[in-house]
Amino acid sequence: MTHVTGDHYFTAEPNTPAQAREVQFTVAGSDYTLTSASGVFSASRLDPGTAVLLRKADLPVTTTAGDLLDLGCGFGAITCVLGNVAPTATIWAVDVNERARQLTVGNATRLGLSERVRVTAPEEVPDDLRFAQIWSNPPIRIGKDELHRMLLHWLPRLTPDGVAWLVVARHLGGDSLQSWLVGQGWQVARHASQKGFRVLRVTP
Ligand SMILES: C[S@@+](CC[C@H](N)C(=O)[O-])C[C@H]1O[C@@H](n2cnc3c(N)ncnc32)[C@H](O)[C@@H]1O
């Protein structure tokens, strides 16, 4: 039976009961088993766009230090990969959805990453923090204006030599987002394109 509710994946406090699910995937030779739940984005599998991002973008390396941002962390797939491949970096996992944040806390803890993963609502991130990297499969469905506002809030918080990696489906406006970012003064390279997804590399 299908339950119809007013929840979106970006609902702050989903009303649907949290039915736990296991999501397994492999990135850069490491296997991950994370817990997801109904009421969060792509609850039953690693989203194909996120999979393309993690496959095609330049992942941090063991020496990558500083603060990295997973913008719109969902159940924490990107956060867990970043935390695993960059063992001295601090990962900020930010989401408006409280259930997503709880899941990310649990997943990071099970992977032994809790000391370096900070899971917060967007407004709780300290204003003076700057990020060496921003990673995002951004919430296109919140609408263009809101999406642009979100990016204009976070991208200027890259360090001068920082880099943002975004993945957007072409049919959901990947190319127009690229043009808009260029119009805002960002350097944007279409780093990769696979399965209908664009991986954008954005630098100041
Ligand atoms: C496309 S999903 C990606 C989730 C996760 N990173 C993944 O790859 O599975 C986008 C996420 O952004 C979150 N989100 C929506 N609006 C947001 C905002 N203003 N600030 C931060 N996160 C937001 C949603 O709740 C959702 O979890």
The ligand as a Gaussian input file, in Angstrom:
#p B3LYP/6-31G(d) Opt

LIG

0 1
 C       19.200000      15.670000      -3.351000
 S       19.223000      15.414000      -1.618000
 C       20.884000      14.744000      -1.382000
 C       21.014000      13.986000      -0.075000
 C       22.337000      13.261000       0.123000
 N       23.458000      14.166000       0.031000
 C       22.494000      12.149000      -0.895000
 O       23.320000      12.301000      -1.783000
 O       21.786000      11.143000      -0.786000
 C       19.335000      17.088000      -1.017000
 C       19.274000      17.244000       0.490000
 O       19.293000      18.651000       0.786000
 C       18.473000      18.889000       1.901000
 N       18.095000      20.305000       1.914000
 C       16.986000      20.901000       1.375000
 N       17.037000      22.222000       1.574000
 C       18.186000      22.483000       2.230000
 C       18.798000      23.655000       2.718000
 N       18.246000      24.864000       2.564000
 N       19.970000      23.548000       3.364000
 C       20.562000      22.338000       3.539000
 N       20.023000      21.192000       3.104000
 C       18.855000      21.254000       2.453000
 C       17.326000      17.911000       1.750000
 O       16.665000      17.677000       2.967000
 C       18.051000      16.675000       1.181000
 O       18.446000      15.814000       2.199000

